[in-house]
Amino acid sequence: MPRPGRAYWKGFLRLSLVSIPVEIYSAVETAAAISLNQIHRPSGKRINYTRTVQGIGPVESADIVKGYEVDKDVYVTLEQGEIDALKVESKRTLDLTQFIDASEIDPRYFEKPFYVVPVDAQAAEGYLVIREALADMKKMGVGQITMAGREHIVAVGPVGKGLVMEVLRYEGEVRAPGAYFGDLPTLALDKEMVALARELISRKAAPFDPGKFHDSYADAMHALIAEKAKGKRIVAKPLPAGPEGKVVDLLDALRKSLKGSAGEAQKGGASKRPRASQKRAS
């Protein structure tokens, strides 16, 4: 069965002396994103942009180089050949050098997922052996891979019947939380409020199901575009009022939330019970 999309990388998944030829595909769909263009209202045509220099005007592409600002309006310019010379040699091996529990990885480090698949049936056996071992041990393999001239740290683990490779951020790419949370006060929290919050969380705990969540903005945008394409005039609805700055009794709010969640649970349970008139399946 042909795989959707084009292979992003081809090489070898290596575990010690075992090398398995694999291909890597993006695991996310970006085509669903809504892209809006800027349009010239009188003509209905798309706006184009020209590359200009202040005081000079339009410039030719051949006269454009890349540069890094080292001071205000002072740039170090770089030729494309100089940039290409810095690229890491394109290694064709994803070497798993360490194994960890998936829970050990801070979620802030996850950047982008890819599917790792064997290139053919002959490579499938070794691939599935590694996948099965990782699944049994609940581990992920950590290593580095070179893609598009840059070296990435990655974690490889089981997903479904195969393997997923998570590209991770380097330590220097993640901001330290102290600058954001350092000013939080040290409070003696009310034990009853903490207990109520824990109870509320436990009642709403459930396995993660991404299918329950929908991008309502994207749905509304598609509907708007469809209506406008029919020539209909759309009247904008008034924006909902923002939350009022009322002082909330936190303890009272937690108690009311628990009562509300208990009512929802009873309704959900009642709807699942078979009616007396319904025959039970044999």
KETIMAR-645945 format. One record per residue (C-alpha): residue in three letters; chain; x, y, z. Coordinates in pm, 1 decimal. Example, Ala and Ser with C-alpha at 12.3 -4.5 7.8 and 13.67 -1.06 7.14 Angstrom:
REM residues 2
+------+------+----------+----------+----------+
! code ! unit !        x !        y !        z !
+------+------+----------+----------+----------+
!  ALA !    A !   1230.0 !   -450.0 !    780.0 !
!  SER !    A !   1367.0 !   -106.0 !    714.0 !
+------+------+----------+----------+----------+
END
This chain:
REM residues 282
+------+------+----------+----------+----------+
! code ! unit !        x !        y !        z !
+------+------+----------+----------+----------+
!  MET !    A !      0.0 !      0.0 !      0.0 !
!  PRO !    A !    149.4 !    337.3 !   -101.9 !
!  ARG !    A !    225.5 !    565.1 !    191.3 !
!  PRO !    A !     80.1 !    917.2 !    193.0 !
!  GLY !    A !    334.6 !   1191.8 !    148.2 !
!  ARG !    A !    698.6 !   1179.8 !     48.8 !
!  ALA !    A !    975.4 !   1026.9 !    257.4 !
!  TYR !    A !   1150.8 !   1303.8 !    451.2 !
!  TRP !    A !   1462.1 !   1093.6 !    521.1 !
!  LYS !    A !   1602.0 !    756.4 !    415.0 !
!  GLY !    A !   1872.7 !    567.4 !    598.1 !
!  PHE !    A !   1933.7 !    305.5 !    866.1 !
!  LEU !    A !   1788.8 !    255.3 !   1212.7 !
!  ARG !    A !   2074.4 !    107.3 !   1413.4 !
!  LEU !    A !   2073.8 !    -77.3 !   1744.5 !
!  SER !    A !   2431.5 !   -180.2 !   1828.6 !
!  LEU !    A !   2538.5 !   -402.3 !   1535.3 !
!  VAL !    A !   2184.3 !   -432.2 !   1390.9 !
!  SER !    A !   2108.1 !   -191.1 !   1103.8 !
!  ILE !    A !   1762.7 !   -176.9 !    945.9 !
!  PRO !    A !   1687.9 !     28.6 !    632.1 !
!  VAL !    A !   1401.5 !    266.9 !    704.8 !
!  GLU !    A !   1217.8 !    569.4 !    571.2 !
!  ILE !    A !   1084.2 !    859.4 !    777.3 !
!  TYR !    A !    756.9 !   1039.7 !    704.1 !
!  SER !    A !    599.7 !   1341.0 !    871.8 !
!  ALA !    A !    333.1 !   1228.6 !   1120.1 !
!  VAL !    A !    138.8 !   1556.9 !   1109.6 !
!  GLU !    A !    -89.2 !   1703.9 !    844.5 !
!  THR !    A !    -21.7 !   2068.5 !    767.1 !
!  ALA !    A !   -241.5 !   2090.8 !    456.8 !
!  ALA !    A !   -547.8 !   2134.0 !    678.9 !
!  ALA !    A !   -424.1 !   2474.5 !    798.9 !
!  ILE !    A !   -620.9 !   2768.2 !    656.2 !
!  SER !    A !   -398.2 !   3004.8 !    460.0 !
!  LEU !    A !   -535.9 !   3350.5 !    380.5 !
!  ASN !    A !   -383.4 !   3575.2 !    112.5 !
!  GLN !    A !   -384.5 !   3954.5 !     93.5 !
!  ILE !    A !   -610.1 !   4074.9 !   -189.3 !
!  HIS !    A !   -637.7 !   4411.1 !   -364.8 !
!  ARG !    A !  -1003.4 !   4498.3 !   -292.5 !
!  PRO !    A !  -1078.9 !   4704.2 !   -610.8 !
!  SER !    A !   -937.4 !   4446.1 !   -855.6 !
!  GLY !    A !   -978.9 !   4125.6 !   -654.3 !
!  LYS !    A !   -622.5 !   4024.2 !   -744.0 !
!  ARG !    A !   -357.3 !   3890.6 !   -508.4 !
!  ILE !    A !   -100.0 !   4139.1 !   -380.9 !
!  ASN !    A !    263.3 !   4075.3 !   -477.0 !
!  TYR !    A !    562.9 !   4205.6 !   -288.7 !
!  THR !    A !    885.0 !   4340.9 !   -434.6 !
!  ARG !    A !   1219.0 !   4329.0 !   -255.6 !
!  THR !    A !   1336.4 !   4683.2 !   -193.4 !
!  VAL !    A !   1610.4 !   4870.2 !    -10.1 !
!  GLN !    A !   1525.6 !   5200.1 !    158.7 !
!  GLY !    A !   1662.1 !   5487.8 !    -51.4 !
!  ILE !    A !   1750.1 !   5255.4 !   -340.3 !
!  GLY !    A !   1426.8 !   5086.5 !   -447.2 !
!  PRO !    A !   1374.9 !   4739.8 !   -601.8 !
!  VAL !    A !   1679.6 !   4509.9 !   -608.3 !
!  GLU !    A !   1779.3 !   4203.2 !   -809.2 !
!  SER !    A !   1778.4 !   3857.5 !   -647.8 !
!  ALA !    A !   2144.7 !   3814.6 !   -743.7 !
!  ASP !    A !   2234.8 !   4110.5 !   -519.8 !
!  ILE !    A !   2072.3 !   3962.7 !   -208.1 !
!  VAL !    A !   2281.5 !   3785.2 !     55.3 !
!  LYS !    A !   2201.2 !   3664.7 !    406.0 !
!  GLY !    A !   2323.8 !   3853.2 !    709.6 !
!  TYR !    A !   2323.0 !   3852.2 !   1088.5 !
!  GLU !    A !   2268.4 !   4176.0 !   1282.2 !
!  VAL !    A !   2556.0 !   4226.1 !   1529.3 !
!  ASP !    A !   2457.8 !   4582.6 !   1619.6 !
!  LYS !    A !   2180.6 !   4822.0 !   1522.9 !
!  ASP !    A !   2184.4 !   4837.0 !   1141.2 !
!  VAL !    A !   2522.3 !   4661.0 !   1134.0 !
!  TYR !    A !   2525.4 !   4318.5 !    967.0 !
!  VAL !    A !   2776.7 !   4042.6 !    905.2 !
!  THR !    A !   2694.3 !   3911.7 !    556.5 !
!  LEU !    A !   2727.7 !   3544.3 !    468.3 !
!  GLU !    A !   2758.9 !   3386.8 !    125.4 !
!  GLN !    A !   2550.7 !   3077.0 !     54.0 !
!  GLY !    A !   2866.2 !   2872.2 !     -0.8 !
!  GLU !    A !   2990.6 !   2965.2 !    346.2 !
!  ILE !    A !   2660.3 !   2856.3 !    500.1 !
!  ASP !    A !   2658.2 !   2527.6 !    307.0 !
!  ALA !    A !   3010.6 !   2449.6 !    429.2 !
!  LEU !    A !   2885.1 !   2457.9 !    788.6 !
!  LYS !    A !   2613.7 !   2196.0 !    735.3 !
!  VAL !    A !   2667.8 !   1872.1 !    919.0 !
!  GLU !    A !   2767.7 !   1591.6 !    687.9 !
!  SER !    A !   2447.8 !   1410.2 !    591.4 !
!  LYS !    A !   2483.4 !   1086.6 !    786.9 !
!  ARG !    A !   2238.8 !    813.9 !    693.5 !
!  THR !    A !   2215.6 !    647.8 !   1032.7 !
!  LEU !    A !   1972.9 !    690.8 !   1321.9 !
!  ASP !    A !   2175.8 !    532.2 !   1601.1 !
!  LEU !    A !   1983.1 !    450.5 !   1921.6 !
!  THR !    A !   2247.1 !    496.4 !   2191.7 !
!  GLN !    A !   2037.2 !    525.6 !   2509.9 !
!  PHE !    A !   1699.8 !    398.4 !   2634.5 !
!  ILE !    A !   1469.4 !    575.1 !   2877.4 !
!  ASP !    A !   1112.5 !    567.1 !   3007.0 !
!  ALA !    A !    888.4 !    788.2 !   2793.2 !
!  SER !    A !    769.6 !    967.0 !   3108.7 !
!  GLU !    A !   1126.3 !   1091.6 !   3167.2 !
!  ILE !    A !   1105.2 !   1336.3 !   2876.1 !
!  ASP !    A !    977.9 !   1680.6 !   2975.7 !
!  PRO !    A !    686.2 !   1767.2 !   2737.5 !
!  ARG !    A !    851.3 !   2102.1 !   2660.6 !
!  TYR !    A !   1119.5 !   1918.4 !   2463.9 !
!  PHE !    A !    884.6 !   1753.7 !   2212.2 !
!  GLU !    A !    894.7 !   1940.3 !   1880.5 !
!  LYS !    A !    768.2 !   1731.2 !   1586.9 !
!  PRO !    A !    671.6 !   1365.3 !   1529.5 !
!  PHE !    A !    768.6 !   1143.5 !   1235.8 !
!  TYR !    A !    674.5 !    786.2 !   1145.0 !
!  VAL !    A !    964.2 !    543.9 !   1099.5 !
!  VAL !    A !    883.1 !    256.3 !    860.6 !
!  PRO !    A !   1088.8 !    -30.1 !    712.3 !
!  VAL !    A !   1172.4 !      8.6 !    345.4 !
!  ASP !    A !   1055.7 !   -342.5 !    250.3 !
!  ALA !    A !    935.2 !   -679.0 !    383.3 !
!  GLN !    A !   1291.6 !   -802.3 !    431.5 !
!  ALA !    A !   1363.6 !   -514.7 !    673.7 !
!  ALA !    A !   1033.4 !   -563.4 !    858.3 !
!  GLU !    A !   1146.6 !   -849.7 !   1084.4 !
!  GLY !    A !   1429.8 !   -663.4 !   1255.7 !
!  TYR !    A !   1214.2 !   -349.9 !   1270.2 !
!  LEU !    A !    930.8 !   -534.8 !   1444.4 !
!  VAL !    A !   1171.1 !   -703.4 !   1687.3 !
!  ILE !    A !   1294.0 !   -360.8 !   1804.9 !
!  ARG !    A !    939.3 !   -226.6 !   1818.3 !
!  GLU !    A !    819.0 !   -522.4 !   2026.1 !
!  ALA !    A !   1110.9 !   -496.3 !   2270.3 !
!  LEU !    A !   1051.9 !   -122.9 !   2322.2 !
!  ALA !    A !    678.9 !   -181.0 !   2374.8 !
!  ASP !    A !    735.0 !   -464.4 !   2626.0 !
!  MET !    A !    980.4 !   -255.7 !   2826.9 !
!  LYS !    A !    784.8 !     71.3 !   2784.9 !
!  LYS !    A !   1103.1 !    241.1 !   2667.3 !
!  MET !    A !   1207.5 !    493.8 !   2403.5 !
!  GLY !    A !   1542.0 !    493.4 !   2227.5 !
!  VAL !    A !   1733.2 !    821.8 !   2219.5 !
!  GLY !    A !   1982.5 !    919.3 !   1952.4 !
!  GLN !    A !   2070.5 !   1182.9 !   1694.2 !
!  ILE !    A !   1987.4 !   1216.1 !   1327.2 !
!  THR !    A !   2097.3 !   1456.9 !   1055.6 !
!  MET !    A !   1812.1 !   1601.7 !    848.3 !
!  ALA !    A !   1826.8 !   1899.8 !    610.3 !
!  GLY !    A !   2186.2 !   1971.7 !    711.5 !
!  ARG !    A !   2115.7 !   1994.8 !   1082.7 !
!  GLU !    A !   2168.8 !   1743.1 !   1360.8 !
!  HIS !    A !   1865.2 !   1671.9 !   1580.0 !
!  ILE !    A !   1821.6 !   1484.0 !   1905.3 !
!  VAL !    A !   1535.7 !   1233.8 !   1874.7 !
!  ALA !    A !   1344.6 !    974.2 !   2075.0 !
!  VAL !    A !   1202.6 !    662.8 !   1904.3 !
!  GLY !    A !    920.8 !    458.4 !   2054.9 !
!  PRO !    A !    626.8 !    233.7 !   1964.8 !
!  VAL !    A !    299.4 !    372.2 !   1830.5 !
!  GLY !    A !     27.4 !    147.3 !   1692.3 !
!  LYS !    A !    199.4 !   -133.3 !   1499.4 !
!  GLY !    A !    509.1 !     71.2 !   1422.4 !
!  LEU !    A !    755.8 !    329.1 !   1549.8 !
!  VAL !    A !    734.2 !    704.7 !   1590.3 !
!  MET !    A !   1034.9 !    935.1 !   1606.4 !
!  GLU !    A !    994.4 !   1249.4 !   1814.5 !
!  VAL !    A !   1230.7 !   1533.3 !   1726.8 !
!  LEU !    A !   1334.4 !   1694.6 !   2055.6 !
!  ARG !    A !   1453.7 !   2043.5 !   2134.0 !
!  TYR !    A !   1803.9 !   2095.5 !   2268.9 !
!  GLU !    A !   1841.9 !   2216.1 !   2626.2 !
!  GLY !    A !   1938.8 !   2566.5 !   2517.5 !
!  GLU !    A !   1617.1 !   2602.0 !   2316.6 !
!  VAL !    A !   1389.7 !   2568.7 !   2621.1 !
!  ARG !    A !   1345.5 !   2875.5 !   2840.3 !
!  ALA !    A !   1404.3 !   2830.1 !   3212.8 !
!  PRO !    A !   1075.6 !   2854.7 !   3409.0 !
!  GLY !    A !   1224.2 !   3059.3 !   3693.4 !
!  ALA !    A !   1181.2 !   3388.9 !   3507.5 !
!  TYR !    A !    807.8 !   3321.6 !   3479.8 !
!  PHE !    A !    724.2 !   3156.4 !   3811.5 !
!  GLY !    A !    989.8 !   3302.2 !   4041.9 !
!  ASP !    A !    758.2 !   3577.9 !   4168.3 !
!  LEU !    A !    476.7 !   3341.5 !   4270.3 !
!  PRO !    A !    403.4 !   3382.7 !   4641.5 !
!  THR !    A !    458.8 !   3106.5 !   4895.8 !
!  LEU !    A !    115.8 !   3043.0 !   5047.4 !
!  ALA !    A !    -18.7 !   2812.7 !   5315.8 !
!  LEU !    A !   -289.9 !   2655.4 !   5103.3 !
!  ASP !    A !   -623.8 !   2553.4 !   5254.2 !
!  LYS !    A !   -616.9 !   2172.2 !   5277.1 !
!  GLU !    A !   -991.0 !   2147.7 !   5209.9 !
!  MET !    A !   -957.7 !   2346.0 !   4887.5 !
!  VAL !    A !   -670.9 !   2124.3 !   4769.7 !
!  ALA !    A !   -875.0 !   1812.9 !   4854.3 !
!  LEU !    A !  -1176.1 !   1947.8 !   4661.9 !
!  ALA !    A !   -957.6 !   2028.8 !   4361.5 !
!  ARG !    A !   -813.5 !   1676.0 !   4369.0 !
!  GLU !    A !  -1162.1 !   1526.2 !   4385.9 !
!  LEU !    A !  -1279.6 !   1740.7 !   4094.2 !
!  ILE !    A !   -976.9 !   1637.2 !   3886.4 !
!  SER !    A !  -1024.2 !   1266.7 !   3969.9 !
!  ARG !    A !  -1389.5 !   1278.8 !   3858.4 !
!  LYS !    A !  -1292.9 !   1430.6 !   3524.4 !
!  ALA !    A !   -995.2 !   1199.8 !   3468.4 !
!  ALA !    A !  -1026.1 !    992.5 !   3149.4 !
!  PRO !    A !   -802.6 !    848.9 !   2875.7 !
!  PHE !    A !   -694.9 !   1110.0 !   2622.8 !
!  ASP !    A !   -914.7 !   1101.4 !   2312.4 !
!  PRO !    A !   -813.4 !   1370.9 !   2059.5 !
!  GLY !    A !  -1125.4 !   1291.7 !   1855.8 !
!  LYS !    A !  -1335.8 !   1468.2 !   2119.6 !
!  PHE !    A !  -1170.8 !   1801.0 !   2041.4 !
!  HIS !    A !  -1239.0 !   2003.8 !   1729.8 !
!  ASP !    A !  -1094.6 !   2324.3 !   1589.1 !
!  SER !    A !  -1413.2 !   2530.8 !   1606.8 !
!  TYR !    A !  -1237.7 !   2834.7 !   1458.4 !
!  ALA !    A !  -1128.2 !   2637.7 !   1149.9 !
!  ASP !    A !  -1479.6 !   2490.8 !   1112.1 !
!  ALA !    A !  -1634.1 !   2838.2 !   1133.2 !
!  MET !    A !  -1378.5 !   2977.5 !    887.3 !
!  HIS !    A !  -1451.7 !   2703.5 !    631.0 !
!  ALA !    A !  -1825.8 !   2768.6 !    670.5 !
!  LEU !    A !  -1772.1 !   3143.7 !    628.2 !
!  ILE !    A !  -1564.0 !   3093.5 !    313.5 !
!  ALA !    A !  -1828.6 !   2858.1 !    168.3 !
!  GLU !    A !  -2106.1 !   3111.9 !    231.4 !
!  LYS !    A !  -1903.3 !   3402.1 !     90.8 !
!  ALA !    A !  -1820.9 !   3194.3 !   -218.8 !
!  LYS !    A !  -2196.7 !   3172.7 !   -283.1 !
!  GLY !    A !  -2211.1 !   3552.3 !   -290.6 !
!  LYS !    A !  -2386.1 !   3588.4 !     43.9 !
!  ARG !    A !  -2332.4 !   3894.3 !    262.4 !
!  ILE !    A !  -2224.5 !   3801.0 !    612.4 !
!  VAL !    A !  -2325.1 !   4014.6 !    907.9 !
!  ALA !    A !  -2071.7 !   3988.5 !   1187.9 !
!  LYS !    A !  -2208.7 !   3875.2 !   1521.7 !
!  PRO !    A !  -2128.0 !   4085.7 !   1827.5 !
!  LEU !    A !  -1833.5 !   3956.8 !   2029.1 !
!  PRO !    A !  -1928.2 !   3792.0 !   2360.2 !
!  ALA !    A !  -1864.8 !   3996.9 !   2670.0 !
!  GLY !    A !  -1542.7 !   3920.3 !   2851.2 !
!  PRO !    A !  -1535.4 !   3781.7 !   3205.1 !
!  GLU !    A !  -1626.1 !   4032.9 !   3471.8 !
!  GLY !    A !  -1372.0 !   4115.7 !   3739.5 !
!  LYS !    A !  -1569.5 !   3964.4 !   4025.0 !
!  VAL !    A !  -1403.0 !   3842.4 !   4341.2 !
!  VAL !    A !  -1465.3 !   3467.4 !   4349.3 !
!  ASP !    A !  -1494.6 !   3261.0 !   4665.8 !
!  LEU !    A !  -1259.2 !   2980.7 !   4562.5 !
!  LEU !    A !  -1384.3 !   2731.5 !   4820.8 !
!  ASP !    A !  -1747.8 !   2791.6 !   4724.0 !
!  ALA !    A !  -1661.5 !   2765.1 !   4351.9 !
!  LEU !    A !  -1487.7 !   2429.4 !   4407.1 !
!  ARG !    A !  -1785.4 !   2293.7 !   4600.9 !
!  LYS !    A !  -2028.5 !   2402.4 !   4327.5 !
!  SER !    A !  -1802.4 !   2250.4 !   4060.2 !
!  LEU !    A !  -1809.7 !   1915.5 !   4241.2 !
!  LYS !    A !  -2188.7 !   1923.4 !   4259.0 !
!  GLY !    A !  -2203.6 !   2003.4 !   3888.9 !
!  SER !    A !  -1967.5 !   1720.2 !   3795.8 !
!  ALA !    A !  -2169.2 !   1477.2 !   4007.8 !
!  GLY !    A !  -2485.2 !   1576.6 !   3819.2 !
!  GLU !    A !  -2311.6 !   1528.3 !   3482.7 !
!  ALA !    A !  -2193.1 !   1183.0 !   3589.2 !
!  GLN !    A !  -2546.2 !   1081.0 !   3691.6 !
!  LYS !    A !  -2689.0 !   1200.1 !   3359.2 !
!  GLY !    A !  -2418.6 !   1016.1 !   3167.5 !
!  GLY !    A !  -2478.4 !    697.1 !   3365.3 !
!  ALA !    A !  -2853.5 !    716.9 !   3319.7 !
!  SER !    A !  -2824.1 !    760.1 !   2944.7 !
!  LYS !    A !  -2613.9 !    444.3 !   2920.1 !
!  ARG !    A !  -2860.1 !    224.4 !   3114.3 !
!  PRO !    A !  -3095.9 !     16.7 !   2890.4 !
!  ARG !    A !  -3460.7 !    113.9 !   2906.6 !
!  ALA !    A !  -3710.0 !   -133.0 !   3052.2 !
!  SER !    A !  -3884.5 !   -164.2 !   2717.1 !
!  GLN !    A !  -3559.2 !   -247.8 !   2539.0 !
!  LYS !    A !  -3470.6 !   -613.6 !   2492.3 !
!  ARG !    A !  -3127.6 !   -718.4 !   2603.6 !
!  ALA !    A !  -2901.7 !   -866.5 !   2342.4 !
!  SER !    A !  -2869.7 !  -1240.0 !   2387.1 !
+------+------+----------+----------+----------+
END
